Amino acid sequence: MNESRSGTASAVVAFFLWGVLPVFWKSLGFLPPLSIIAHRTLWSLVLLAVLMGGRRQLGEVVRGLSSWRGVGWHLLSGGLLASNWLLYVWATLNGRILEGALGYYLNPFLNMLFGAWFFGERQNRRQLLAVGIALAGVACQFPAVKGVPWVALVLAITFALYAVVRKKAPLGALAGLTAETTLMAPLAVGWLAWQAFRGEAWFGNGSTQALLIIGTGLATATPLLCFGHATRTISLTTLGILQFIGPTLQFLIGWRLYGEPMNALRLVSFGLIWTAVAIYAADAMTRSSQDTKKAA
């Protein structure tokens, strides 16, 4: 499998897993969101350390964090990732999965804009039309939620910036994610220690809760490793198209499984965004077909 195909496959796996993970995070509702994020960080680090040790690549992480440049890039990416995680989990536990889905629908369009600003990826009129329609969909959310859909906006911005930073960061997918979680680990330990002092059990109550807590590492690291590989091997435009898999699954789970409200304005909003998705995806497929013919 060449780099482009492996990157595409990795992106599909990552976005599918992210799409169904609200069900898993709901099962961790016995913990406050910050504790879930702390456990995500620490158990991800354990899993990543085992993987890196098995590949004898821990030295790569050490070298990557031996310079201020490496520390700075991965501290920034880790901070963006932790912020996105925290808001996403909070939204899931507080009946705002649909607003979270909106954020991840918007994220690909921000990926496209950031791809143009930071990496010189050119966009055509149809893609810009798609962006305009998506923005109209966001505008409909203001009266639909009777306020600013801040959860969606912050999720979209932080994750788009994370993709940019990971593309610029010096380390690859596995080493980079290990570096990020290493830098975030002291904060995670400090929070869990404080919560333990206040009476919160580190492993919940009973073996089931303990297994769910430990499982946060696998649930976190697997899609992120796939995403990290994808960001380094395919364009942000392609990444943006595939990313619609995740919010579509989140949308269905929030609406049909958990019964979150879907009023007329909200439906119009998502309808506009789906229209933008269709225009953007169709244009991308057309350009891909044209590139294939030229290459032949």
DASUL-V283211 format. One record per residue. N is the residue number from 0. RES is the residue in three letters. PHI is phi in degrees with one decimal (NA if undefined). OMEGA is omega in degrees with one decimal (* if undefined). NEAR is the number of other ideal C-beta (glycine too) atoms within 12 Angstrom. Layout:
BEGIN
n->N res->RES phi->PHI omega->OMEGA near->NEAR
n->N res->RES phi->PHI omega->OMEGA near->NEAR
END
This chain:
BEGIN
n->0 res->MET phi->NA omega->-178.8 near->11
n->1 res->ASN phi->-75.3 omega->-174.4 near->10
n->2 res->GLU phi->-61.2 omega->-177.8 near->15
n->3 res->SER phi->-65.0 omega->180.0 near->22
n->4 res->ARG phi->-68.0 omega->179.3 near->16
n->5 res->SER phi->-66.1 omega->177.1 near->19
n->6 res->GLY phi->-66.3 omega->178.3 near->29
n->7 res->THR phi->-65.2 omega->178.6 near->27
n->8 res->ALA phi->-61.9 omega->179.2 near->21
n->9 res->SER phi->-63.4 omega->179.5 near->33
n->10 res->ALA phi->-64.8 omega->179.5 near->42
n->11 res->VAL phi->-61.2 omega->179.0 near->29
n->12 res->VAL phi->-62.4 omega->-178.7 near->25
n->13 res->ALA phi->-60.6 omega->-175.3 near->38
n->14 res->PHE phi->-73.0 omega->174.7 near->35
n->15 res->PHE phi->-65.0 omega->179.9 near->25
n->16 res->LEU phi->-63.1 omega->178.0 near->28
n->17 res->TRP phi->-62.7 omega->-179.5 near->42
n->18 res->GLY phi->-67.6 omega->-177.1 near->31
n->19 res->VAL phi->-98.2 omega->-176.4 near->29
n->20 res->LEU phi->-66.8 omega->175.3 near->35
n->21 res->PRO phi->-53.2 omega->178.1 near->40
n->22 res->VAL phi->-63.2 omega->179.4 near->23
n->23 res->PHE phi->-67.3 omega->-178.4 near->29
n->24 res->TRP phi->-66.0 omega->175.6 near->38
n->25 res->LYS phi->-61.1 omega->-179.1 near->26
n->26 res->SER phi->-70.7 omega->178.7 near->23
n->27 res->LEU phi->-99.1 omega->-177.3 near->35
n->28 res->GLY phi->-64.3 omega->177.1 near->23
n->29 res->PHE phi->-76.2 omega->177.8 near->23
n->30 res->LEU phi->-114.2 omega->172.1 near->32
n->31 res->PRO phi->-70.9 omega->-176.4 near->22
n->32 res->PRO phi->-53.1 omega->-179.4 near->28
n->33 res->LEU phi->-63.4 omega->177.5 near->26
n->34 res->SER phi->-68.5 omega->176.4 near->36
n->35 res->ILE phi->-61.6 omega->179.7 near->43
n->36 res->ILE phi->-65.1 omega->178.3 near->38
n->37 res->ALA phi->-62.3 omega->177.8 near->39
n->38 res->HIS phi->-65.2 omega->176.8 near->44
n->39 res->ARG phi->-56.0 omega->-177.8 near->48
n->40 res->THR phi->-64.5 omega->-174.7 near->40
n->41 res->LEU phi->-68.8 omega->-178.6 near->34
n->42 res->TRP phi->-73.0 omega->172.3 near->34
n->43 res->SER phi->-65.2 omega->-179.9 near->40
n->44 res->LEU phi->-63.4 omega->177.7 near->36
n->45 res->VAL phi->-59.3 omega->-179.6 near->27
n->46 res->LEU phi->-63.0 omega->-178.9 near->29
n->47 res->LEU phi->-66.2 omega->178.5 near->40
n->48 res->ALA phi->-63.4 omega->177.6 near->26
n->49 res->VAL phi->-64.1 omega->179.9 near->19
n->50 res->LEU phi->-63.2 omega->-179.1 near->27
n->51 res->MET phi->-66.9 omega->177.8 near->32
n->52 res->GLY phi->-64.7 omega->178.5 near->18
n->53 res->GLY phi->-62.7 omega->178.8 near->12
n->54 res->ARG phi->-91.2 omega->-177.7 near->17
n->55 res->ARG phi->56.1 omega->-177.7 near->11
n->56 res->GLN phi->-119.2 omega->179.1 near->24
n->57 res->LEU phi->-61.2 omega->178.0 near->23
n->58 res->GLY phi->-62.5 omega->178.5 near->16
n->59 res->GLU phi->-65.0 omega->177.6 near->26
n->60 res->VAL phi->-65.7 omega->179.6 near->33
n->61 res->VAL phi->-60.0 omega->179.4 near->18
n->62 res->ARG phi->-66.0 omega->180.0 near->17
n->63 res->GLY phi->-65.8 omega->-179.9 near->33
n->64 res->LEU phi->-99.9 omega->-178.8 near->29
n->65 res->SER phi->-85.4 omega->178.7 near->16
n->66 res->SER phi->-118.5 omega->178.0 near->15
n->67 res->TRP phi->-63.9 omega->178.6 near->12
n->68 res->ARG phi->-63.2 omega->-179.7 near->17
n->69 res->GLY phi->-63.1 omega->178.8 near->28
n->70 res->VAL phi->-62.5 omega->-177.3 near->25
n->71 res->GLY phi->-62.6 omega->-179.2 near->20
n->72 res->TRP phi->-63.0 omega->-175.0 near->28
n->73 res->HIS phi->-80.7 omega->172.1 near->37
n->74 res->LEU phi->-69.7 omega->177.9 near->27
n->75 res->LEU phi->-65.4 omega->179.7 near->27
n->76 res->SER phi->-64.8 omega->177.9 near->42
n->77 res->GLY phi->-65.3 omega->178.1 near->40
n->78 res->GLY phi->-66.1 omega->177.6 near->25
n->79 res->LEU phi->-63.9 omega->-179.2 near->30
n->80 res->LEU phi->-65.5 omega->-179.4 near->40
n->81 res->ALA phi->-63.3 omega->178.1 near->35
n->82 res->SER phi->-63.3 omega->179.1 near->26
n->83 res->ASN phi->-64.4 omega->177.0 near->37
n->84 res->TRP phi->-55.6 omega->-174.4 near->40
n->85 res->LEU phi->-60.4 omega->-178.6 near->32
n->86 res->LEU phi->-66.8 omega->179.9 near->33
n->87 res->TYR phi->-62.9 omega->179.6 near->42
n->88 res->VAL phi->-66.3 omega->178.3 near->38
n->89 res->TRP phi->-58.5 omega->-179.8 near->30
n->90 res->ALA phi->-63.5 omega->-179.9 near->34
n->91 res->THR phi->-63.0 omega->-177.4 near->39
n->92 res->LEU phi->-76.4 omega->-177.0 near->28
n->93 res->ASN phi->-113.1 omega->173.8 near->23
n->94 res->GLY phi->67.5 omega->-179.1 near->20
n->95 res->ARG phi->-126.1 omega->178.4 near->31
n->96 res->ILE phi->-64.2 omega->-179.9 near->42
n->97 res->LEU phi->-63.9 omega->178.0 near->41
n->98 res->GLU phi->-68.7 omega->174.3 near->43
n->99 res->GLY phi->-63.5 omega->177.6 near->45
n->100 res->ALA phi->-61.3 omega->177.2 near->44
n->101 res->LEU phi->-58.3 omega->179.4 near->45
n->102 res->GLY phi->-59.1 omega->-179.2 near->41
n->103 res->TYR phi->-78.0 omega->168.9 near->48
n->104 res->TYR phi->-68.9 omega->-178.8 near->48
n->105 res->LEU phi->-73.8 omega->-174.8 near->46
n->106 res->ASN phi->-53.8 omega->178.7 near->46
n->107 res->PRO phi->-59.4 omega->179.1 near->42
n->108 res->PHE phi->-69.3 omega->173.6 near->45
n->109 res->LEU phi->-68.3 omega->174.8 near->37
n->110 res->ASN phi->-56.5 omega->-179.8 near->46
n->111 res->MET phi->-63.6 omega->179.8 near->41
n->112 res->LEU phi->-64.8 omega->179.2 near->32
n->113 res->PHE phi->-67.2 omega->176.0 near->33
n->114 res->GLY phi->-61.7 omega->177.4 near->29
n->115 res->ALA phi->-71.5 omega->-176.5 near->23
n->116 res->TRP phi->-70.7 omega->-171.6 near->17
n->117 res->PHE phi->-96.6 omega->-173.0 near->21
n->118 res->PHE phi->-125.5 omega->176.0 near->21
n->119 res->GLY phi->70.2 omega->177.0 near->12
n->120 res->GLU phi->-73.5 omega->-175.1 near->25
n->121 res->ARG phi->-84.9 omega->178.8 near->16
n->122 res->GLN phi->-120.7 omega->179.9 near->29
n->123 res->ASN phi->-101.9 omega->-174.4 near->20
n->124 res->ARG phi->-65.8 omega->-179.4 near->13
n->125 res->ARG phi->-66.0 omega->177.9 near->22
n->126 res->GLN phi->-67.5 omega->177.4 near->33
n->127 res->LEU phi->-66.4 omega->174.4 near->21
n->128 res->LEU phi->-61.5 omega->178.5 near->22
n->129 res->ALA phi->-61.2 omega->177.8 near->37
n->130 res->VAL phi->-62.2 omega->179.8 near->32
n->131 res->GLY phi->-61.8 omega->178.5 near->23
n->132 res->ILE phi->-67.1 omega->177.6 near->30
n->133 res->ALA phi->-62.9 omega->177.9 near->42
n->134 res->LEU phi->-65.0 omega->175.3 near->25
n->135 res->ALA phi->-63.4 omega->176.4 near->23
n->136 res->GLY phi->-62.9 omega->177.1 near->32
n->137 res->VAL phi->-65.1 omega->179.8 near->36
n->138 res->ALA phi->-59.5 omega->178.6 near->23
n->139 res->CYS phi->-67.0 omega->-179.1 near->26
n->140 res->GLN phi->-71.7 omega->-177.4 near->37
n->141 res->PHE phi->-59.1 omega->176.7 near->21
n->142 res->PRO phi->-72.2 omega->-177.4 near->17
n->143 res->ALA phi->-65.5 omega->-179.8 near->28
n->144 res->VAL phi->-102.2 omega->179.1 near->26
n->145 res->LYS phi->55.9 omega->179.1 near->12
n->146 res->GLY phi->162.2 omega->178.5 near->13
n->147 res->VAL phi->-85.4 omega->177.4 near->16
n->148 res->PRO phi->-75.8 omega->-170.6 near->34
n->149 res->TRP phi->-65.6 omega->178.4 near->23
n->150 res->VAL phi->-60.1 omega->-179.6 near->33
n->151 res->ALA phi->-62.0 omega->-176.6 near->43
n->152 res->LEU phi->-65.4 omega->-178.5 near->29
n->153 res->VAL phi->-68.6 omega->177.1 near->30
n->154 res->LEU phi->-60.2 omega->-178.6 near->41
n->155 res->ALA phi->-63.9 omega->-176.1 near->41
n->156 res->ILE phi->-67.9 omega->-176.9 near->27
n->157 res->THR phi->-65.1 omega->-177.9 near->33
n->158 res->PHE phi->-75.7 omega->175.6 near->46
n->159 res->ALA phi->-65.7 omega->177.0 near->35
n->160 res->LEU phi->-66.0 omega->177.1 near->29
n->161 res->TYR phi->-61.5 omega->178.6 near->40
n->162 res->ALA phi->-61.9 omega->179.0 near->43
n->163 res->VAL phi->-64.0 omega->-177.9 near->31
n->164 res->VAL phi->-64.4 omega->179.4 near->32
n->165 res->ARG phi->-64.7 omega->178.9 near->40
n->166 res->LYS phi->-71.6 omega->-179.1 near->34
n->167 res->LYS phi->-92.7 omega->-175.7 near->24
n->168 res->ALA phi->-64.9 omega->-173.2 near->35
n->169 res->PRO phi->-72.3 omega->-174.7 near->26
n->170 res->LEU phi->-90.7 omega->177.9 near->38
n->171 res->GLY phi->-74.0 omega->-171.9 near->26
n->172 res->ALA phi->-59.8 omega->-174.9 near->36
n->173 res->LEU phi->-69.5 omega->-179.6 near->35
n->174 res->ALA phi->-65.5 omega->-180.0 near->35
n->175 res->GLY phi->-65.6 omega->178.3 near->41
n->176 res->LEU phi->-66.1 omega->176.6 near->46
n->177 res->THR phi->-63.6 omega->178.5 near->42
n->178 res->ALA phi->-63.3 omega->179.7 near->43
n->179 res->GLU phi->-60.3 omega->-178.0 near->46
n->180 res->THR phi->-68.7 omega->176.0 near->47
n->181 res->THR phi->-61.9 omega->-179.4 near->34
n->182 res->LEU phi->-69.4 omega->179.8 near->32
n->183 res->MET phi->-85.5 omega->-174.0 near->36
n->184 res->ALA phi->-58.9 omega->179.7 near->28
n->185 res->PRO phi->-58.4 omega->177.5 near->18
n->186 res->LEU phi->-66.1 omega->179.7 near->26
n->187 res->ALA phi->-64.2 omega->179.0 near->36
n->188 res->VAL phi->-63.3 omega->179.6 near->21
n->189 res->GLY phi->-60.4 omega->179.8 near->18
n->190 res->TRP phi->-65.5 omega->-178.4 near->30
n->191 res->LEU phi->-66.6 omega->176.6 near->30
n->192 res->ALA phi->-64.6 omega->177.7 near->17
n->193 res->TRP phi->-64.2 omega->178.6 near->18
n->194 res->GLN phi->-66.2 omega->176.7 near->24
n->195 res->ALA phi->-64.8 omega->177.3 near->16
n->196 res->PHE phi->-61.8 omega->179.4 near->11
n->197 res->ARG phi->-86.9 omega->174.4 near->12
n->198 res->GLY phi->106.5 omega->179.4 near->9
n->199 res->GLU phi->-82.2 omega->179.5 near->24
n->200 res->ALA phi->-72.2 omega->-178.1 near->18
n->201 res->TRP phi->-60.6 omega->-175.9 near->25
n->202 res->PHE phi->-113.6 omega->177.9 near->24
n->203 res->GLY phi->69.2 omega->-179.8 near->25
n->204 res->ASN phi->-119.6 omega->178.6 near->15
n->205 res->GLY phi->101.8 omega->-175.6 near->12
n->206 res->SER phi->-67.8 omega->-179.4 near->11
n->207 res->THR phi->-62.8 omega->178.7 near->15
n->208 res->GLN phi->-65.4 omega->178.4 near->24
n->209 res->ALA phi->-62.7 omega->179.0 near->20
n->210 res->LEU phi->-65.7 omega->177.3 near->19
n->211 res->LEU phi->-63.0 omega->179.6 near->29
n->212 res->ILE phi->-62.9 omega->179.3 near->35
n->213 res->ILE phi->-63.3 omega->-179.7 near->24
n->214 res->GLY phi->-66.0 omega->178.2 near->28
n->215 res->THR phi->-60.9 omega->179.4 near->39
n->216 res->GLY phi->-65.3 omega->179.8 near->31
n->217 res->LEU phi->-66.9 omega->-179.3 near->26
n->218 res->ALA phi->-64.7 omega->-179.0 near->33
n->219 res->THR phi->-87.9 omega->-171.7 near->45
n->220 res->ALA phi->-70.7 omega->-174.7 near->35
n->221 res->THR phi->-59.8 omega->179.5 near->32
n->222 res->PRO phi->-66.7 omega->-179.8 near->34
n->223 res->LEU phi->-68.2 omega->176.2 near->46
n->224 res->LEU phi->-63.3 omega->177.7 near->35
n->225 res->CYS phi->-63.3 omega->-179.8 near->34
n->226 res->PHE phi->-65.6 omega->179.7 near->44
n->227 res->GLY phi->-60.2 omega->177.2 near->39
n->228 res->HIS phi->-65.2 omega->-178.2 near->34
n->229 res->ALA phi->-64.4 omega->-178.0 near->38
n->230 res->THR phi->-62.5 omega->-176.3 near->40
n->231 res->ARG phi->-94.7 omega->-174.5 near->32
n->232 res->THR phi->-123.2 omega->176.5 near->27
n->233 res->ILE phi->-129.7 omega->-178.0 near->36
n->234 res->SER phi->-71.3 omega->177.4 near->35
n->235 res->LEU phi->-65.2 omega->177.0 near->42
n->236 res->THR phi->-66.0 omega->177.0 near->35
n->237 res->THR phi->-62.1 omega->177.8 near->33
n->238 res->LEU phi->-58.8 omega->-179.8 near->46
n->239 res->GLY phi->-64.5 omega->179.4 near->46
n->240 res->ILE phi->-64.5 omega->-176.8 near->38
n->241 res->LEU phi->-66.6 omega->-175.6 near->39
n->242 res->GLN phi->-67.5 omega->178.6 near->45
n->243 res->PHE phi->-67.9 omega->176.9 near->38
n->244 res->ILE phi->-60.2 omega->-175.9 near->33
n->245 res->GLY phi->-61.5 omega->-177.4 near->41
n->246 res->PRO phi->-65.2 omega->176.7 near->43
n->247 res->THR phi->-64.6 omega->177.0 near->30
n->248 res->LEU phi->-66.3 omega->177.4 near->29
n->249 res->GLN phi->-61.6 omega->179.1 near->44
n->250 res->PHE phi->-57.9 omega->-178.8 near->37
n->251 res->LEU phi->-64.8 omega->-180.0 near->24
n->252 res->ILE phi->-66.9 omega->-179.1 near->28
n->253 res->GLY phi->-64.2 omega->-175.9 near->35
n->254 res->TRP phi->-79.2 omega->-172.2 near->26
n->255 res->ARG phi->-86.2 omega->-176.4 near->16
n->256 res->LEU phi->-83.8 omega->-175.9 near->18
n->257 res->TYR phi->-106.1 omega->172.5 near->27
n->258 res->GLY phi->64.0 omega->176.2 near->13
n->259 res->GLU phi->-68.0 omega->-172.5 near->28
n->260 res->PRO phi->-63.2 omega->178.7 near->19
n->261 res->MET phi->-130.2 omega->179.5 near->25
n->262 res->ASN phi->-84.4 omega->-174.0 near->18
n->263 res->ALA phi->-61.7 omega->-179.2 near->13
n->264 res->LEU phi->-65.3 omega->178.6 near->22
n->265 res->ARG phi->-64.6 omega->178.8 near->31
n->266 res->LEU phi->-66.6 omega->175.9 near->20
n->267 res->VAL phi->-62.1 omega->179.7 near->22
n->268 res->SER phi->-59.2 omega->179.8 near->36
n->269 res->PHE phi->-67.2 omega->177.2 near->39
n->270 res->GLY phi->-61.7 omega->176.5 near->23
n->271 res->LEU phi->-63.5 omega->-179.4 near->31
n->272 res->ILE phi->-67.3 omega->176.6 near->43
n->273 res->TRP phi->-63.4 omega->175.9 near->25
n->274 res->THR phi->-63.6 omega->177.3 near->23
n->275 res->ALA phi->-61.9 omega->178.0 near->35
n->276 res->VAL phi->-60.2 omega->-178.3 near->36
n->277 res->ALA phi->-62.7 omega->179.4 near->21
n->278 res->ILE phi->-63.6 omega->-177.4 near->27
n->279 res->TYR phi->-64.7 omega->-178.2 near->39
n->280 res->ALA phi->-67.7 omega->179.5 near->29
n->281 res->ALA phi->-62.7 omega->178.9 near->19
n->282 res->ASP phi->-63.8 omega->-179.0 near->27
n->283 res->ALA phi->-64.2 omega->179.1 near->32
n->284 res->MET phi->-66.8 omega->177.5 near->19
n->285 res->THR phi->-63.3 omega->-179.9 near->18
n->286 res->ARG phi->-65.2 omega->178.6 near->24
n->287 res->SER phi->-64.7 omega->178.6 near->21
n->288 res->SER phi->-65.5 omega->179.5 near->14
n->289 res->GLN phi->-65.7 omega->179.0 near->14
n->290 res->ASP phi->-64.3 omega->179.6 near->15
n->291 res->THR phi->-64.6 omega->179.5 near->12
n->292 res->LYS phi->-64.9 omega->178.8 near->10
n->293 res->LYS phi->-65.6 omega->-179.5 near->9
n->294 res->ALA phi->-65.8 omega->179.4 near->9
n->295 res->ALA phi->-72.2 omega->* near->7
END
